[in-house]
Each structure stands twice: as structure tokens, then as C-alpha cells.
Amino acid sequence: MHFVDESMTASYVSMLVCLLAPAGLFAGEPAVSPCICQVVPLSEADFQAHPKHRGSDSDSLKVLVTAKGWERSRHPGTRRYWYLFLPEGIRGNENGKWFEGEDWRPQVPQTWREKDGYWRYEGTPLRNLWGLWKYNTDGKHLLDQEKARQRPVIGSQSAGIFADETGVHYYVRIKNTSKLRWADVHGNVCFNSFLSPETGHRPYVNIGGAWKPYQEIAGIRQHAYLPPEDKEQQFCRSRLKGKWADIGVPPSLSAPAIVAWNFVGEEPLLTCHYSRDAVGLGANQDWPCTDLYMWFGDLEPGQQKVCWGHVVIMPTRLSDFARQFDSLRKKWHERERQ
């Protein structure tokens, strides 16, 4: 007969709990709530953004995102924030033929208006501005304003963004006001983590139902995009396929989301950028940022379409977030009716 010391058994179980609980391995562990965020266009912020994010003609498209309790920054003179480019650019082909450069570029300026924490801009004229945007020696993105005004208006661009207890929610609306049919319209939204590099340099994507490190995908570049499983054909008609990686067919994503997480001090911090309208998701490790391209598809003359995206910032590990992901995105979909 073997006798068991109950005090030793209790200590052993207690030790296991301490080791396993941080990894979120207990099914009954309470869910972690998203951070309470605030959003404000860069032009309307009551604090100064980092110099790298100021001084460009495209600044009016940037919306700053801050998370309560995570404001401290290692950059003096500002706080920790992320920003969304709403959107960074629009691409499409007119009447079945791609424009030179295949890119209408950022559309500016924006007049933002706020009501009850919901920021919107409406009806920015959309022109083909290819060739009119240049970077100066200081790295600022500048538009030849005079030549831009001479380009014909072919559409309009609008956007909105708000935050609640489930995350940050935004939309982009594109309207074709020309007499020509547009095909395969898509636009990219950048989620920039320069002021929070811990949540930008460790991206993960969902392949085959599992979250896989972005850097471990065979042949991947530091700036590349991958298609969701239900958007593979559209991805091939976009201009994303040629820049995804150094090998042939890209792997498809089981979920239209890109996650990044790391430790800030001793605490985990995670971000997720998600859109069921995404045709490609990826990362740019130079900034870093985690981005997606929205798929508007074909737009007939006079037609408009809206695409939605969502960002969540959470003080948690990827393993914990993975268990909450499905319930969170259901809540995000509900926000798209607002």
C-alpha cells in the first residue's frame, strides 16, 4: 500500500496552477476584457504625435488610437498610441484597364466631424493621383496640390470610426461618380505600431485553424499579404499577389485577421486587426504595422460600397485571445450595423 502525503499533493497541484494559469490553459478561466480605447483624428488630437507621423499631406487620413492604462511611451514628448490610415490608398481599374501604376493613391483633404465619440468625414473627392505624391528628403509624403486639382473627380471617399467596450470599429465607403465601370476596387488600411513596437514585431496569422508566426511562413517577405480562404480568386485579381512572398502560391488564411503580441514590461499586450471584407492581410516589419486590404469589388457608375474593419487591444496572450476570438468577432459584426 502506498501512502500519499496530502500536503505535498496540495502543494504540487498549487504549483501546477501557478505554472499553467498564465498560459490560459483552464477552460473555466474568466475572459480578458479588451482595453478601453479612444480614437481621434491626428488633426484633432489634444497631444502631439511623434515627428515621424506629422508633416505629411496625408496626415488628415490618420486616426490615433490610445488604450487606457497603456499611455506610457518610451518616446519623450508623446504617449503610446497606434494609428489607422483610413484608408492609406485606393486601387482599381477603370473600364477593364488598369491605370498606370494601378493606384489612385491617398485621397485628401478630410474634414472630420465628431458626434458622441463617433468621428466621420464625408465625400472627399476621389481622383487618380498617381504620380503626384512624392517623398521629400525628410521622409514626408507630399502631394502636388495644384496638379491634383486639375485631375478630374471620378468618385468620392468617406470614412468613420468609433470605439466601445469590444474594440475599435471603422468603415470606408467608396462611390463611383464617373461614367465608367470600375472593376476590382480595393483599398488598404494600415494599423501602425511605431509607438508600440512590442505589438507590431511579433505578428501571427491563422492558417489551418492555428495561429502561426508570420516570420515562419516559408518564403515570406517582411512586407507581404496573404488571402483569406474565401477571397483567393479576388486576391489573384488584385495587385497583392505579386508582392506576397518569394515563392509561388500563397497560403490562405482561415480567419481574416492579423494578430501581434508581446510583453510590455511584465505584462502581455496584444492587438488584432480584422475585417471580413479583407482580400489580403499582412505586415510591414519596417514600421512595424499590421495591415489589410478591403475588397469593394466592381462599382457601376453611381454605385457605392462600404467595407468594415475592427481593431482590438487586449492585455492578454495569444492563447487566451484565441479562445475569445469567435465570440469577439460576432460582436464586431454587430457593430457594422451602426
C-alpha positions in Angstrom: 0.0 0.0 0.0 1.3 3.5 -0.9 0.6 6.4 1.3 0.3 9.9 -0.2 1.2 13.0 1.8 -1.9 15.2 1.2 0.0 18.4 2.0 2.6 17.5 -0.7 -0.2 16.7 -3.2 -1.8 20.0 -2.5 1.4 21.9 -2.9 2.1 20.1 -6.2 -1.4 20.9 -7.5 -0.9 24.5 -6.4 2.4 24.7 -8.3 0.8 23.4 -11.4 -1.9 26.0 -11.2 0.7 28.8 -10.9 2.6 27.4 -13.9 -0.4 26.8 -16.2 -2.8 29.6 -15.3 -0.7 32.3 -17.0 -0.8 30.4 -20.2 -4.6 30.3 -20.1 -5.0 26.6 -20.1 -8.0 26.3 -17.8 -11.3 26.3 -19.7 -13.1 28.0 -16.8 -10.7 30.9 -16.7 -12.5 34.2 -17.0 -12.3 36.1 -20.3 -10.0 39.1 -20.5 -11.7 42.3 -21.5 -10.5 44.5 -24.3 -8.7 47.7 -23.4 -10.9 50.8 -23.3 -9.7 52.8 -26.3 -10.1 56.3 -27.5 -9.9 57.4 -31.1 -9.3 60.9 -32.5 -8.1 62.1 -35.9 -4.5 63.3 -35.7 -5.5 66.8 -36.8 -7.9 67.0 -33.8 -5.7 65.3 -31.1 -5.0 67.2 -27.8 -1.5 65.8 -27.6 1.4 66.0 -30.1 2.1 63.0 -32.3 5.6 61.7 -32.9 7.5 63.8 -35.5 7.5 60.8 -37.9 3.7 61.0 -38.0 3.5 64.7 -38.6 4.2 67.0 -41.6 2.8 64.9 -44.5 -0.1 65.9 -46.7 -1.7 62.5 -46.0 -1.9 63.3 -42.2 -5.6 64.1 -42.4 -6.2 60.3 -43.0 -4.6 59.3 -39.8 -6.6 58.4 -36.7 -4.8 58.0 -33.4 -5.8 55.1 -31.1 -4.9 55.1 -27.4 -5.6 52.4 -24.8 -6.5 53.3 -21.2 -3.7 52.2 -18.8 -1.1 51.9 -21.6 -0.4 55.5 -22.4 3.2 55.5 -21.2 5.7 55.7 -24.1 9.5 55.3 -24.3 9.5 58.3 -26.7 9.7 61.6 -24.8 7.1 64.2 -25.5 4.3 61.9 -26.5 2.3 58.9 -25.3 1.9 55.4 -26.5 -0.6 55.3 -29.4 -1.3 53.4 -32.6 -2.8 54.9 -35.7 -5.1 53.8 -38.5 -4.8 55.2 -42.1 -8.5 55.5 -43.2 -7.6 54.5 -45.9 -4.0 54.7 -47.0 -4.9 54.3 -50.7 -7.5 53.1 -53.2 -6.7 50.9 -56.2 -8.9 49.8 -59.1 -9.1 49.5 -62.8 -11.4 51.7 -64.9 -13.4 50.2 -67.7 -11.4 47.0 -67.5 -7.9 48.6 -67.9 -5.6 49.3 -65.0 -4.4 52.9 -64.6 -0.7 53.5 -64.9 0.7 52.5 -61.6 -2.6 50.7 -60.7 -3.1 53.0 -57.8 -5.2 56.1 -57.2 -3.2 56.9 -54.1 -4.3 58.6 -50.9 -7.2 61.0 -51.3 -7.1 64.3 -49.3 -8.1 66.5 -47.6 -10.5 65.3 -44.9 -12.9 67.4 -42.8 -13.6 65.3 -39.6 -16.7 65.8 -37.5 -17.5 64.2 -34.2 -20.7 63.3 -32.5 -20.9 61.2 -29.3 -17.4 59.8 -29.9 -18.1 58.8 -33.5 -15.7 60.5 -35.9 -16.6 60.8 -39.6 -15.6 62.6 -42.8 -17.9 62.6 -45.9 -17.4 63.0 -49.6 -13.7 63.6 -50.1 -13.3 63.9 -53.9 -11.6 60.8 -55.4 -9.2 61.4 -58.2 -6.5 59.4 -59.9 -3.5 61.0 -58.1 -0.9 58.5 -59.4 2.4 60.3 -60.0 1.5 63.4 -57.8 2.7 62.0 -54.4 6.4 62.3 -53.6 8.5 61.8 -50.5 10.9 64.6 -49.6 14.3 64.3 -48.1 12.8 64.3 -44.6 10.6 61.3 -45.4 7.4 63.4 -45.6 4.7 62.4 -48.1 3.7 65.4 -50.1 1.1 66.0 -52.8 1.4 68.3 -55.8 -1.7 70.2 -54.8 -2.0 72.3 -58.0 -1.8 69.4 -60.3 -4.1 67.4 -58.1 -6.9 70.0 -58.5 -6.5 69.6 -62.3 -7.3 65.9 -62.2 -11.0 65.1 -62.8 -13.1 63.9 -59.9 -14.2 60.3 -60.6 -15.7 59.4 -57.2 -15.9 60.1 -53.5 -14.4 58.6 -50.4 -15.9 58.7 -46.8 -15.0 57.0 -43.5 -16.0 56.7 -39.9 -14.6 55.3 -36.7 -15.6 54.8 -33.1 -14.6 52.8 -30.0 -16.6 50.8 -27.5 -16.1 48.0 -25.0 -15.4 45.5 -27.7 -12.7 47.4 -29.6 -12.3 50.0 -32.3 -14.6 49.9 -35.4 -14.2 51.7 -38.7 -15.7 51.8 -42.2 -14.6 53.1 -45.5 -17.2 54.0 -48.2 -16.2 54.4 -51.9 -18.6 55.8 -54.6 -18.1 55.8 -58.3 -19.4 59.1 -59.7 -17.8 58.6 -63.2 -19.5 57.3 -66.3 -17.2 54.2 -66.4 -17.4 50.9 -64.6 -14.7 50.2 -62.1 -13.5 46.6 -61.5 -11.7 45.0 -58.6 -11.6 48.1 -56.4 -9.6 47.6 -53.2 -8.0 49.8 -50.6 -5.5 49.3 -47.8 -5.9 50.3 -44.1 -2.6 50.5 -42.2 -2.6 49.8 -38.4 0.7 51.4 -37.4 2.5 50.3 -34.2 5.6 52.5 -34.4 4.9 53.9 -30.9 4.1 50.4 -29.6 6.6 48.2 -31.4 6.0 45.3 -29.0 2.6 44.8 -30.6 4.0 45.1 -34.2 7.1 43.0 -34.4 5.5 39.6 -33.5 2.6 39.1 -36.0 0.6 35.9 -36.3 -1.9 34.8 -38.9 -4.4 31.9 -38.7 -3.6 29.1 -41.1 -5.4 25.8 -40.9 -7.2 26.9 -37.8 -3.9 27.6 -35.9 -2.2 30.9 -35.2 1.2 30.8 -36.9 4.1 33.2 -36.6 4.2 35.4 -39.7 8.0 35.2 -39.9 7.9 31.3 -40.0 5.8 31.2 -43.3 8.2 29.8 -46.0 9.4 32.5 -48.3 7.6 35.3 -46.7 8.9 38.9 -47.1 9.0 41.4 -44.3 6.2 43.3 -46.2 3.7 40.9 -47.7 0.0 40.0 -47.8 -2.0 36.7 -47.7 -5.5 36.0 -48.9 -8.4 34.8 -46.7 -9.8 31.4 -47.8 -13.0 32.9 -49.2 -11.1 35.7 -51.2 -8.5 33.7 -53.1 -9.9 34.5 -56.6 -10.2 38.2 -55.8 -6.7 38.2 -54.3 -5.4 36.9 -57.7 -7.2 39.7 -59.5 -5.7 42.3 -57.2 -2.1 43.6 -57.3 -1.2 42.0 -54.0 -0.3 38.5 -55.3 3.0 39.7 -56.9 4.4 41.1 -53.6 3.4 38.5 -51.1 6.5 36.3 -51.0 9.3 34.8 -52.9 7.6 31.5 -53.8 4.5 30.5 -55.8 1.0 30.1 -54.4 0.5 31.9 -51.0 -1.1 30.0 -48.1 -4.7 31.1 -47.4 -5.9 32.4 -44.0 -8.6 30.6 -42.1 -9.6 33.9 -40.4 -9.3 37.4 -41.9 -7.2 38.7 -39.0 -3.7 39.5 -38.2 -2.6 39.5 -34.5 0.5 40.8 -32.8 1.5 40.4 -29.2 4.5 40.7 -26.8 5.3 41.7 -23.3 5.4 45.3 -22.3 7.5 45.1 -19.1 6.0 42.1 -17.3 2.5 42.4 -18.8 1.3 40.9 -22.1 -0.3 43.2 -24.7 -2.0 42.1 -27.9 -3.5 43.7 -30.9 -5.8 42.2 -33.6 -6.7 43.8 -36.9 -9.7 42.1 -38.5 -12.1 42.6 -41.5 -14.4 40.1 -43.1 -14.2 42.4 -46.2 -10.4 41.9 -46.4 -8.9 40.5 -49.6 -5.4 40.4 -48.2 -3.8 40.8 -44.7 -0.2 41.2 -43.9 2.6 43.1 -42.1 5.3 45.6 -42.7 8.1 44.9 -40.3 9.9 48.1 -41.2 7.5 50.3 -39.2 6.1 47.9 -37.8 2.4 47.7 -38.9 -0.3 45.1 -39.4 -2.4 46.0 -42.5 -5.3 44.8 -44.6 -6.8 45.5 -48.0 -10.5 45.8 -48.2 -12.3 44.5 -51.2 -15.0 46.7 -52.7 -15.2 44.7 -56.0 -16.9 46.1 -59.0 -18.6 49.5 -58.9 -21.0 50.6 -61.6 -21.5 54.4 -62.3 -23.3 55.9 -59.4 -22.8 52.8 -57.2 -21.2 52.9 -53.7 -20.0 50.2 -51.3 -18.9 50.1 -47.7 -16.3 47.9 -46.0 -15.8 47.5 -42.3 -12.7 46.7 -40.2 -12.0 46.3 -36.5 -9.1 46.6 -34.1 -8.9 45.2 -30.6 -6.2 45.9 -28.0 -6.0 43.5 -25.1 -3.8 42.8 -22.1 -3.5 39.1 -22.8 -1.5 36.4 -24.5 -2.3 34.9 -27.9 -3.5 31.6 -26.3 -6.1 33.5 -24.2 -7.2 35.6 -27.1 -7.7 32.6 -29.4 -10.4 31.2 -27.1 -12.3 34.5 -27.3 -11.8 35.3 -30.9 -15.0 33.8 -32.3 -17.2 35.5 -29.6 -15.4 38.8 -30.2 -15.8 38.9 -33.9 -19.5 38.1 -33.6 -19.8 41.3 -31.5 -17.7 43.2 -34.1 -20.1 42.1 -36.9 -23.0 43.5 -34.8 -21.2 46.9 -34.8 -21.3 47.1 -38.5 -25.0 48.0 -38.5 -24.2 51.3 -36.7 
